[in-house]
Amino acid sequence: MIRSLTIGVPVFTQSKTHLTQQLIAFNRHSELISQKFNLPFRTARLTLPAPDFNSDVTEGGLRSVIDTVRDLAASAGARWYCLPINLFDSNASAAVLDEVLNLIVRDSQLFVNLIVAKQKTISIAGAYEASKFITNLSRRSSNGIDNFRLGVSAACNAGTPFFPFSRHEGAEAGFSIALETTDSALSIAERARKEQWTLSQFQDELILKLQSAFSQAEQFGRELEAASGVHFLGIDGSFAPFPDGKTSVASVIESLGPTPVGCLGTVFMTSVLTDAIKVAAHRANATLVGFNGVMFSVLEDNGLAHANNLRALSLEKLALFSTVCGCGIDMVPIPSTTFSEDIAGLILDISALAIRLNKPLGVRLLPIPNKSVNEYTQLNLDFLCDGRVMETGISASKPILADAEWRYGSDR
């Protein structure tokens, strides 16, 4: 199954009329070809290019852009849309960020991706702006839910289908595919445990299953591209949780040994799973985009939420897993009293891993108002888990010696 089709919409360079016609046709072709391949998809989503605040949109003009995108989403049958904001853009002023904050509160379909690192450069100023944004957004609701739709991305390529770390690039529309692979991995892992396979037997079986899935998705993407004229950008086959109470990344890892997930051995088993995705995609000759790793999304995964409740997870462990997994620090509840400087420090840590390891990563934190460490969230949503507010550690940080942007000495 396809988790999502994410369509990049060049809303600043193409007319609304042209894009509407293109999305209606794409929607029709995607449904027909989905039936042909017996490959249903759960959702369609739209993602935008990061606006250039010097030429694409003026201060105060984002609201009309989002109104246009809402109409386009209806044409495409899309539930969500994502607005990336490039924090390297010196014109992304405090007033612009205030407007973005108001938009995300007002529009429950809108996700926002704050970009703080690209290729070999980290925006230290951007990390501090992002941390203030997270803190301010957490104060706009009683339970902290709005940060569910806000991500901070580091070195995430254009076309990444997973929200909120998505963005489009280029003057033409394109689409990418997020595959749903965790149910297959869990089924194989449970069988391996029951029948006492070796780890290599498990990985070989998983690679075969994923190879078939990548191959089918690649054919689907190529055919949809030919029929619709919308460019096929690639596939993300990451293991990600699905909020059905059983499709859990944690359950996959625990079936293979480390229990609860987060204990010693988790890094090793995560690397085995990530390797399986890479090998399968290579053998399928698949076009890759996005993370293609293991996603530890704490409040979207019943097993991870349970492990967190047992105090088997921490921010330091999740950062360690980021070296071999998919998405970084994702969907983690923290106290709303966490210092903005500490959130900025965590964003810089994850950005450093992304740049030095040459892999896309992100940060999605949920500061929970009026909740202390070890108290429980009360999000009360069917697509999220409630869980323990995580400790952020001892902090006596002094301001970081800072340039506005940072490049390592070997890259300067």
DRENDO-1510 file (C-alpha; in Angstrom, 1 decimal, always signed):
<recs>
REC; n; res; u; v; w
REC; 1; MET; +0.0; +0.0; +0.0 .
REC; 2; ILE; +1.0; +3.6; -0.6 .
REC; 3; ARG; +0.9; +5.7; +2.5 .
REC; 4; SER; +0.7; +9.0; +0.6 .
REC; 5; LEU; +1.2; +10.6; -2.8 .
REC; 6; THR; +2.8; +14.0; -2.2 .
REC; 7; ILE; +2.5; +16.4; -5.0 .
REC; 8; GLY; +4.9; +19.3; -5.3 .
REC; 9; VAL; +3.0; +22.4; -6.6 .
REC; 10; PRO; +4.9; +25.3; -8.1 .
REC; 11; VAL; +2.4; +27.8; -6.9 .
REC; 12; PHE; +4.6; +30.8; -7.4 .
REC; 13; THR; +5.4; +30.1; -11.1 .
REC; 14; GLN; +2.3; +28.5; -12.5 .
REC; 15; SER; -1.2; +30.0; -12.7 .
REC; 16; LYS; -4.0; +28.7; -10.4 .
REC; 17; THR; -6.1; +27.7; -13.5 .
REC; 18; HIS; -3.3; +25.6; -15.0 .
REC; 19; LEU; -2.5; +23.9; -11.6 .
REC; 20; THR; -6.1; +23.2; -11.0 .
REC; 21; GLN; -6.5; +21.5; -14.4 .
REC; 22; GLN; -3.3; +19.6; -13.8 .
REC; 23; LEU; -4.3; +18.4; -10.3 .
REC; 24; ILE; -7.7; +17.3; -11.5 .
REC; 25; ALA; -6.1; +15.2; -14.2 .
REC; 26; PHE; -3.5; +13.8; -11.9 .
REC; 27; ASN; -6.2; +12.8; -9.4 .
REC; 28; ARG; -8.1; +11.0; -12.1 .
REC; 29; HIS; -5.0; +9.2; -13.5 .
REC; 30; SER; -3.7; +8.2; -10.0 .
REC; 31; GLU; -7.0; +6.5; -9.1 .
REC; 32; LEU; -7.1; +4.6; -12.4 .
REC; 33; ILE; -3.5; +3.5; -12.2 .
REC; 34; SER; -3.8; +2.6; -8.5 .
REC; 35; GLN; -6.6; +0.2; -9.4 .
REC; 36; LYS; -4.5; -1.3; -12.3 .
REC; 37; PHE; -1.6; -2.0; -10.0 .
REC; 38; ASN; -3.9; -3.0; -7.0 .
REC; 39; LEU; -1.9; -0.4; -5.1 .
REC; 40; PRO; -4.2; +1.8; -3.1 .
REC; 41; PHE; -3.1; +5.0; -1.5 .
REC; 42; ARG; -4.3; +6.4; +1.8 .
REC; 43; THR; -3.9; +10.1; +1.2 .
REC; 44; ALA; -2.8; +12.7; -1.3 .
REC; 45; ARG; -0.9; +15.8; -0.1 .
REC; 46; LEU; +0.4; +19.0; -1.6 .
REC; 47; THR; +3.8; +20.6; -0.8 .
REC; 48; LEU; +5.0; +24.0; -1.9 .
REC; 49; PRO; +8.3; +25.6; -2.8 .
REC; 50; ALA; +9.8; +27.7; -0.1 .
REC; 51; PRO; +8.7; +31.3; -1.0 .
REC; 52; ASP; +11.4; +33.9; -1.8 .
REC; 53; PHE; +10.2; +36.8; +0.3 .
REC; 54; ASN; +12.0; +39.2; -2.0 .
REC; 55; SER; +10.1; +38.2; -5.1 .
REC; 56; ASP; +7.5; +35.5; -4.7 .
REC; 57; VAL; +5.4; +37.0; -1.9 .
REC; 58; THR; +5.5; +40.2; +0.1 .
REC; 59; GLU; +5.1; +40.5; +3.8 .
REC; 60; GLY; +1.5; +39.9; +4.7 .
REC; 61; GLY; +0.8; +38.0; +1.4 .
REC; 62; LEU; +1.1; +34.4; +2.6 .
REC; 63; ARG; -2.6; +34.2; +3.6 .
REC; 64; SER; -3.7; +34.6; +0.0 .
REC; 65; VAL; -1.2; +32.0; -1.1 .
REC; 66; ILE; -2.6; +29.5; +1.4 .
REC; 67; ASP; -6.1; +30.3; +0.4 .
REC; 68; THR; -5.1; +29.4; -3.2 .
REC; 69; VAL; -3.5; +26.2; -2.0 .
REC; 70; ARG; -6.6; +25.2; -0.1 .
REC; 71; ASP; -8.6; +25.4; -3.3 .
REC; 72; LEU; -5.9; +23.4; -5.2 .
REC; 73; ALA; -6.0; +20.7; -2.5 .
REC; 74; ALA; -9.7; +20.3; -3.0 .
REC; 75; SER; -9.1; +19.8; -6.7 .
REC; 76; ALA; -6.5; +17.2; -6.0 .
REC; 77; GLY; -8.5; +15.4; -3.3 .
REC; 78; ALA; -5.6; +16.3; -0.9 .
REC; 79; ARG; -6.2; +16.4; +2.8 .
REC; 80; TRP; -3.0; +18.3; +3.9 .
REC; 81; TYR; -0.6; +20.8; +2.5 .
REC; 82; CYS; +2.9; +21.9; +3.6 .
REC; 83; LEU; +4.5; +25.4; +3.5 .
REC; 84; PRO; +8.3; +25.4; +3.8 .
REC; 85; ILE; +10.0; +28.5; +5.2 .
REC; 86; ASN; +13.7; +28.9; +4.4 .
REC; 87; LEU; +15.3; +30.4; +7.5 .
REC; 88; PHE; +18.4; +31.1; +5.4 .
REC; 89; ASP; +16.3; +33.8; +3.7 .
REC; 90; SER; +17.2; +37.1; +5.3 .
REC; 91; ASN; +13.8; +38.4; +4.3 .
REC; 92; ALA; +12.0; +35.8; +6.4 .
REC; 93; SER; +11.5; +38.5; +9.1 .
REC; 94; ALA; +9.9; +38.3; +12.5 .
REC; 95; ALA; +6.7; +39.7; +10.9 .
REC; 96; VAL; +6.7; +36.9; +8.3 .
REC; 97; LEU; +7.1; +34.2; +11.0 .
REC; 98; ASP; +4.3; +35.8; +13.0 .
REC; 99; GLU; +2.1; +35.5; +10.0 .
REC; 100; VAL; +3.1; +31.9; +9.5 .
REC; 101; LEU; +2.3; +31.2; +13.2 .
REC; 102; ASN; -1.1; +32.7; +12.8 .
REC; 103; LEU; -1.7; +30.7; +9.6 .
REC; 104; ILE; -0.9; +27.3; +11.2 .
REC; 105; VAL; -3.2; +28.1; +14.1 .
REC; 106; ARG; -6.0; +29.2; +11.8 .
REC; 107; ASP; -5.7; +26.4; +9.2 .
REC; 108; SER; -5.8; +22.8; +10.5 .
REC; 109; GLN; -4.8; +21.4; +7.1 .
REC; 110; LEU; -1.6; +23.4; +7.0 .
REC; 111; PHE; +1.8; +21.9; +7.9 .
REC; 112; VAL; +5.0; +24.1; +8.1 .
REC; 113; ASN; +8.6; +23.0; +7.5 .
REC; 114; LEU; +11.2; +25.4; +8.9 .
REC; 115; ILE; +14.5; +24.8; +7.0 .
REC; 116; VAL; +17.6; +25.3; +9.1 .
REC; 117; ALA; +20.3; +23.2; +7.4 .
REC; 118; LYS; +21.2; +22.5; +3.8 .
REC; 119; GLN; +24.1; +20.6; +2.2 .
REC; 120; LYS; +27.1; +21.8; +4.2 .
REC; 121; THR; +25.6; +24.9; +6.0 .
REC; 122; ILE; +23.7; +25.2; +9.2 .
REC; 123; SER; +21.7; +28.4; +10.0 .
REC; 124; ILE; +22.5; +29.0; +13.7 .
REC; 125; ALA; +20.3; +32.1; +13.6 .
REC; 126; GLY; +17.6; +29.9; +12.0 .
REC; 127; ALA; +17.8; +27.3; +14.8 .
REC; 128; TYR; +17.2; +30.0; +17.3 .
REC; 129; GLU; +14.2; +31.4; +15.3 .
REC; 130; ALA; +12.8; +27.9; +15.0 .
REC; 131; SER; +13.1; +27.2; +18.7 .
REC; 132; LYS; +11.2; +30.5; +19.5 .
REC; 133; PHE; +8.6; +29.6; +16.9 .
REC; 134; ILE; +8.1; +26.1; +18.6 .
REC; 135; THR; +7.7; +27.7; +22.0 .
REC; 136; ASN; +5.4; +30.4; +20.8 .
REC; 137; LEU; +3.2; +28.0; +18.9 .
REC; 138; SER; +2.9; +25.7; +22.0 .
REC; 139; ARG; +1.2; +28.6; +23.8 .
REC; 140; ARG; -1.6; +28.9; +21.3 .
REC; 141; SER; -3.5; +25.8; +22.5 .
REC; 142; SER; -4.3; +24.3; +25.8 .
REC; 143; ASN; -2.7; +20.9; +25.0 .
REC; 144; GLY; +0.2; +21.7; +22.7 .
REC; 145; ILE; -1.2; +19.9; +19.7 .
REC; 146; ASP; -0.4; +22.6; +17.1 .
REC; 147; ASN; +3.3; +21.6; +17.0 .
REC; 148; PHE; +2.2; +18.3; +15.5 .
REC; 149; ARG; +2.0; +20.3; +12.2 .
REC; 150; LEU; +5.4; +21.9; +12.6 .
REC; 151; GLY; +8.8; +20.4; +11.6 .
REC; 152; VAL; +12.3; +21.7; +11.6 .
REC; 153; SER; +14.3; +20.1; +8.8 .
REC; 154; ALA; +18.0; +19.6; +8.2 .
REC; 155; ALA; +19.4; +18.7; +4.8 .
REC; 156; CYS; +16.0; +17.2; +3.6 .
REC; 157; ASN; +16.0; +17.1; -0.1 .
REC; 158; ALA; +13.2; +18.5; -2.2 .
REC; 159; GLY; +10.5; +15.9; -2.9 .
REC; 160; THR; +10.6; +14.3; +0.5 .
REC; 161; PRO; +7.0; +12.9; +0.8 .
REC; 162; PHE; +6.8; +12.7; +4.6 .
REC; 163; PHE; +5.2; +15.7; +6.4 .
REC; 164; PRO; +6.1; +18.1; +7.9 .
REC; 165; PHE; +9.6; +17.8; +6.4 .
REC; 166; SER; +8.5; +18.2; +2.8 .
REC; 167; ARG; +9.1; +20.9; +0.2 .
REC; 168; HIS; +9.0; +21.3; -3.6 .
REC; 169; GLU; +11.6; +22.7; -5.9 .
REC; 170; GLY; +11.5; +23.7; -9.5 .
REC; 171; ALA; +9.1; +25.3; -12.0 .
REC; 172; GLU; +7.2; +22.2; -12.8 .
REC; 173; ALA; +4.9; +20.0; -10.7 .
REC; 174; GLY; +6.3; +16.7; -9.4 .
REC; 175; PHE; +5.2; +13.9; -7.1 .
REC; 176; SER; +6.7; +11.4; -4.7 .
REC; 177; ILE; +5.5; +8.2; -3.0 .
REC; 178; ALA; +5.7; +7.2; +0.6 .
REC; 179; LEU; +5.4; +3.5; +0.9 .
REC; 180; GLU; +3.8; +1.7; +3.8 .
REC; 181; THR; +6.3; -1.0; +4.7 .
REC; 182; THR; +6.1; -1.5; +8.5 .
REC; 183; ASP; +3.3; -4.0; +8.4 .
REC; 184; SER; +5.4; -6.3; +6.2 .
REC; 185; ALA; +8.4; -5.9; +8.4 .
REC; 186; LEU; +6.4; -6.7; +11.5 .
REC; 187; SER; +4.8; -9.8; +9.9 .
REC; 188; ILE; +8.2; -11.1; +8.9 .
REC; 189; ALA; +9.8; -10.3; +12.3 .
REC; 190; GLU; +7.0; -12.1; +14.2 .
REC; 191; ARG; +7.5; -15.1; +11.9 .
REC; 192; ALA; +11.2; -15.0; +12.4 .
REC; 193; ARG; +10.8; -15.0; +16.1 .
REC; 194; LYS; +8.2; -17.9; +16.1 .
REC; 195; GLU; +10.3; -20.1; +13.8 .
REC; 196; GLN; +13.6; -19.1; +15.3 .
REC; 197; TRP; +15.3; -17.8; +12.2 .
REC; 198; THR; +18.8; -16.3; +12.1 .
REC; 199; LEU; +19.0; -12.5; +11.7 .
REC; 200; SER; +20.4; -12.9; +8.2 .
REC; 201; GLN; +17.4; -15.1; +7.3 .
REC; 202; PHE; +15.1; -12.4; +8.6 .
REC; 203; GLN; +16.9; -9.6; +6.7 .
REC; 204; ASP; +17.0; -11.6; +3.4 .
REC; 205; GLU; +13.3; -12.3; +3.6 .
REC; 206; LEU; +12.6; -8.6; +4.4 .
REC; 207; ILE; +14.8; -7.4; +1.5 .
REC; 208; LEU; +12.9; -9.7; -0.9 .
REC; 209; LYS; +9.5; -8.3; +0.3 .
REC; 210; LEU; +10.7; -4.7; +0.1 .
REC; 211; GLN; +12.4; -5.2; -3.3 .
REC; 212; SER; +9.0; -6.3; -4.7 .
REC; 213; ALA; +7.3; -3.3; -3.1 .
REC; 214; PHE; +9.9; -0.9; -4.4 .
REC; 215; SER; +9.7; -2.4; -7.9 .
REC; 216; GLN; +5.9; -2.2; -8.0 .
REC; 217; ALA; +5.9; +1.4; -6.7 .
REC; 218; GLU; +8.6; +2.4; -9.3 .
REC; 219; GLN; +6.4; +1.0; -12.1 .
REC; 220; PHE; +3.4; +2.8; -10.7 .
REC; 221; GLY; +5.3; +6.1; -10.5 .
REC; 222; ARG; +6.6; +5.8; -14.0 .
REC; 223; GLU; +3.2; +5.0; -15.5 .
REC; 224; LEU; +1.5; +7.8; -13.5 .
REC; 225; GLU; +4.2; +10.2; -14.8 .
REC; 226; ALA; +3.6; +9.2; -18.4 .
REC; 227; ALA; -0.2; +9.5; -18.1 .
REC; 228; SER; -0.3; +12.8; -16.1 .
REC; 229; GLY; +2.7; +14.7; -17.3 .
REC; 230; VAL; +3.7; +15.3; -13.6 .
REC; 231; HIS; +7.3; +14.4; -12.9 .
REC; 232; PHE; +7.9; +11.3; -10.8 .
REC; 233; LEU; +10.5; +12.3; -8.1 .
REC; 234; GLY; +11.0; +9.0; -6.2 .
REC; 235; ILE; +10.0; +6.7; -3.4 .
REC; 236; ASP; +10.5; +6.8; +0.4 .
REC; 237; GLY; +10.1; +3.3; +1.8 .
REC; 238; SER; +10.8; +4.2; +5.5 .
REC; 239; PHE; +9.4; +2.1; +8.3 .
REC; 240; ALA; +6.9; +4.4; +9.9 .
REC; 241; PRO; +4.2; +3.8; +12.4 .
REC; 242; PHE; +0.5; +3.9; +11.5 .
REC; 243; PRO; -2.0; +4.8; +14.1 .
REC; 244; ASP; -4.0; +1.6; +14.1 .
REC; 245; GLY; -2.7; +0.2; +17.3 .
REC; 246; LYS; -0.6; -2.5; +15.8 .
REC; 247; THR; +1.6; -1.0; +12.9 .
REC; 248; SER; +4.4; -0.1; +15.2 .
REC; 249; VAL; +8.2; +0.3; +14.5 .
REC; 250; ALA; +8.8; -0.5; +18.2 .
REC; 251; SER; +7.0; -3.8; +17.7 .
REC; 252; VAL; +9.3; -4.7; +14.8 .
REC; 253; ILE; +12.4; -4.0; +16.8 .
REC; 254; GLU; +11.1; -5.8; +19.9 .
REC; 255; SER; +10.2; -8.9; +17.9 .
REC; 256; LEU; +13.9; -9.0; +16.8 .
REC; 257; GLY; +15.2; -8.8; +20.4 .
REC; 258; PRO; +15.8; -5.4; +22.1 .
REC; 259; THR; +12.9; -5.0; +24.5 .
REC; 260; PRO; +11.7; -2.4; +25.3 .
REC; 261; VAL; +12.8; -0.5; +22.3 .
REC; 262; GLY; +15.4; +2.0; +23.4 .
REC; 263; CYS; +17.4; -0.6; +25.4 .
REC; 264; LEU; +20.9; -1.7; +24.4 .
REC; 265; GLY; +20.9; -3.3; +21.0 .
REC; 266; THR; +18.4; -0.9; +19.5 .
REC; 267; VAL; +21.0; +1.0; +17.5 .
REC; 268; PHE; +22.2; -2.3; +16.0 .
REC; 269; MET; +18.8; -3.6; +15.1 .
REC; 270; THR; +17.8; -0.2; +13.6 .
REC; 271; SER; +20.9; -0.3; +11.4 .
REC; 272; VAL; +19.8; -3.8; +10.2 .
REC; 273; LEU; +16.4; -2.5; +9.2 .
REC; 274; THR; +17.8; +0.6; +7.5 .
REC; 275; ASP; +20.3; -1.5; +5.6 .
REC; 276; ALA; +17.4; -3.7; +4.4 .
REC; 277; ILE; +15.6; -0.7; +2.9 .
REC; 278; LYS; +18.8; +0.5; +1.1 .
REC; 279; VAL; +19.6; -2.9; -0.3 .
REC; 280; ALA; +16.1; -3.6; -1.5 .
REC; 281; ALA; +15.8; -0.2; -3.2 .
REC; 282; HIS; +19.1; -0.8; -5.0 .
REC; 283; ARG; +18.1; -4.2; -6.2 .
REC; 284; ALA; +14.8; -2.9; -7.4 .
REC; 285; ASN; +16.6; +0.0; -9.2 .
REC; 286; ALA; +14.2; +2.3; -7.5 .
REC; 287; THR; +14.3; +6.1; -7.5 .
REC; 288; LEU; +14.8; +7.2; -3.9 .
REC; 289; VAL; +13.8; +10.4; -2.3 .
REC; 290; GLY; +13.4; +11.4; +1.4 .
REC; 291; PHE; +14.5; +9.5; +4.5 .
REC; 292; ASN; +14.4; +5.8; +3.6 .
REC; 293; GLY; +15.1; +4.7; +7.2 .
REC; 294; VAL; +13.4; +3.8; +10.5 .
REC; 295; MET; +11.1; +6.5; +11.9 .
REC; 296; PHE; +11.0; +6.8; +15.7 .
REC; 297; SER; +7.8; +9.0; +15.9 .
REC; 298; VAL; +7.1; +8.7; +19.6 .
REC; 299; LEU; +3.5; +9.9; +19.8 .
REC; 300; GLU; +2.5; +8.2; +16.6 .
REC; 301; ASP; +3.6; +4.7; +17.6 .
REC; 302; ASN; +1.9; +2.8; +20.4 .
REC; 303; GLY; +5.0; +0.8; +21.1 .
REC; 304; LEU; +7.3; +3.8; +21.2 .
REC; 305; ALA; +4.8; +5.6; +23.5 .
REC; 306; HIS; +4.8; +2.6; +25.8 .
REC; 307; ALA; +8.6; +2.4; +25.8 .
REC; 308; ASN; +8.7; +6.1; +26.6 .
REC; 309; ASN; +6.2; +5.6; +29.5 .
REC; 310; LEU; +8.7; +3.0; +30.8 .
REC; 311; ARG; +11.5; +5.6; +30.6 .
REC; 312; ALA; +13.3; +3.5; +28.0 .
REC; 313; LEU; +13.6; +6.5; +25.7 .
REC; 314; SER; +15.3; +9.8; +26.0 .
REC; 315; LEU; +16.3; +12.7; +23.8 .
REC; 316; GLU; +19.9; +11.6; +23.9 .
REC; 317; LYS; +18.9; +8.0; +22.8 .
REC; 318; LEU; +16.7; +9.3; +20.0 .
REC; 319; ALA; +19.6; +11.5; +18.8 .
REC; 320; LEU; +21.8; +8.4; +18.9 .
REC; 321; PHE; +19.3; +6.4; +16.9 .
REC; 322; SER; +19.3; +9.3; +14.3 .
REC; 323; THR; +22.7; +8.3; +13.2 .
REC; 324; VAL; +21.3; +5.1; +11.8 .
REC; 325; CYS; +17.6; +5.7; +11.5 .
REC; 326; GLY; +15.3; +7.9; +9.4 .
REC; 327; CYS; +13.8; +11.1; +10.7 .
REC; 328; GLY; +15.6; +12.4; +13.8 .
REC; 329; ILE; +13.7; +13.6; +16.8 .
REC; 330; ASP; +10.0; +13.2; +16.0 .
REC; 331; MET; +6.8; +13.7; +17.9 .
REC; 332; VAL; +8.4; +14.0; +21.3 .
REC; 333; PRO; +6.4; +15.7; +24.2 .
REC; 334; ILE; +8.5; +17.9; +26.4 .
REC; 335; PRO; +7.6; +20.4; +29.2 .
REC; 336; SER; +6.5; +23.8; +27.9 .
REC; 337; THR; +8.9; +25.3; +30.4 .
REC; 338; THR; +11.9; +24.0; +28.4 .
REC; 339; PHE; +14.2; +26.9; +27.6 .
REC; 340; SER; +14.1; +28.1; +24.0 .
REC; 341; GLU; +18.0; +28.0; +24.1 .
REC; 342; ASP; +17.9; +24.2; +24.9 .
REC; 343; ILE; +15.5; +23.6; +22.0 .
REC; 344; ALA; +17.8; +25.5; +19.7 .
REC; 345; GLY; +20.7; +23.4; +21.0 .
REC; 346; LEU; +18.8; +20.2; +20.2 .
REC; 347; ILE; +18.1; +21.5; +16.7 .
REC; 348; LEU; +21.8; +22.3; +16.2 .
REC; 349; ASP; +22.7; +18.8; +17.4 .
REC; 350; ILE; +20.4; +17.1; +14.9 .
REC; 351; SER; +21.6; +19.5; +12.2 .
REC; 352; ALA; +25.2; +18.6; +12.9 .
REC; 353; LEU; +24.3; +14.9; +12.5 .
REC; 354; ALA; +22.5; +15.6; +9.2 .
REC; 355; ILE; +25.4; +17.6; +7.8 .
REC; 356; ARG; +28.3; +15.4; +9.0 .
REC; 357; LEU; +26.6; +12.1; +8.2 .
REC; 358; ASN; +25.1; +13.4; +4.9 .
REC; 359; LYS; +21.6; +12.3; +5.7 .
REC; 360; PRO; +18.2; +14.1; +6.0 .
REC; 361; LEU; +16.9; +14.6; +9.6 .
REC; 362; GLY; +14.3; +16.7; +11.3 .
REC; 363; VAL; +13.0; +17.8; +14.7 .
REC; 364; ARG; +9.4; +17.8; +15.8 .
REC; 365; LEU; +8.9; +18.6; +19.4 .
REC; 366; LEU; +5.6; +19.2; +21.3 .
REC; 367; PRO; +6.1; +21.4; +24.4 .
REC; 368; ILE; +3.0; +20.5; +26.5 .
REC; 369; PRO; +1.5; +23.4; +28.4 .
REC; 370; ASN; +1.0; +23.0; +32.1 .
REC; 371; LYS; +2.6; +19.5; +32.1 .
REC; 372; SER; +5.8; +18.6; +34.0 .
REC; 373; VAL; +8.2; +15.8; +33.3 .
REC; 374; ASN; +6.5; +12.3; +33.7 .
REC; 375; GLU; +3.0; +13.8; +33.5 .
REC; 376; TYR; +0.9; +12.6; +30.6 .
REC; 377; THR; -0.2; +14.4; +27.5 .
REC; 378; GLN; -4.0; +14.7; +26.9 .
REC; 379; LEU; -4.1; +15.2; +23.1 .
REC; 380; ASN; -7.1; +12.8; +22.8 .
REC; 381; LEU; -6.8; +12.3; +19.1 .
REC; 382; ASP; -7.5; +9.0; +17.3 .
REC; 383; PHE; -4.3; +9.3; +15.1 .
REC; 384; LEU; -1.9; +10.1; +18.0 .
REC; 385; CYS; -1.0; +8.3; +21.2 .
REC; 386; ASP; -0.9; +10.0; +24.6 .
REC; 387; GLY; +2.3; +9.5; +26.6 .
REC; 388; ARG; +4.8; +10.7; +29.2 .
REC; 389; VAL; +6.3; +14.1; +28.9 .
REC; 390; MET; +10.0; +13.5; +28.4 .
REC; 391; GLU; +12.9; +14.9; +30.5 .
REC; 392; THR; +15.0; +17.3; +28.5 .
REC; 393; GLY; +18.0; +17.1; +30.8 .
REC; 394; ILE; +19.9; +19.4; +33.1 .
REC; 395; SER; +20.6; +22.8; +31.5 .
REC; 396; ALA; +22.9; +25.6; +32.5 .
REC; 397; SER; +23.7; +26.6; +29.0 .
REC; 398; LYS; +25.4; +29.8; +28.1 .
REC; 399; PRO; +24.6; +31.3; +24.7 .
REC; 400; ILE; +26.4; +29.4; +22.0 .
REC; 401; LEU; +29.2; +31.3; +20.3 .
REC; 402; ALA; +27.5; +32.0; +17.0 .
REC; 403; ASP; +27.8; +33.0; +13.4 .
REC; 404; ALA; +24.5; +33.5; +11.6 .
REC; 405; GLU; +25.4; +30.6; +9.4 .
REC; 406; TRP; +28.0; +27.8; +10.1 .
REC; 407; ARG; +30.2; +25.8; +7.7 .
REC; 408; TYR; +32.8; +23.5; +9.2 .
REC; 409; GLY; +36.4; +24.4; +8.7 .
REC; 410; SER; +37.0; +21.7; +6.2 .
REC; 411; ASP; +34.2; +23.2; +4.1 .
REC; 412; ARG; +35.1; +26.9; +4.4 .
</recs>
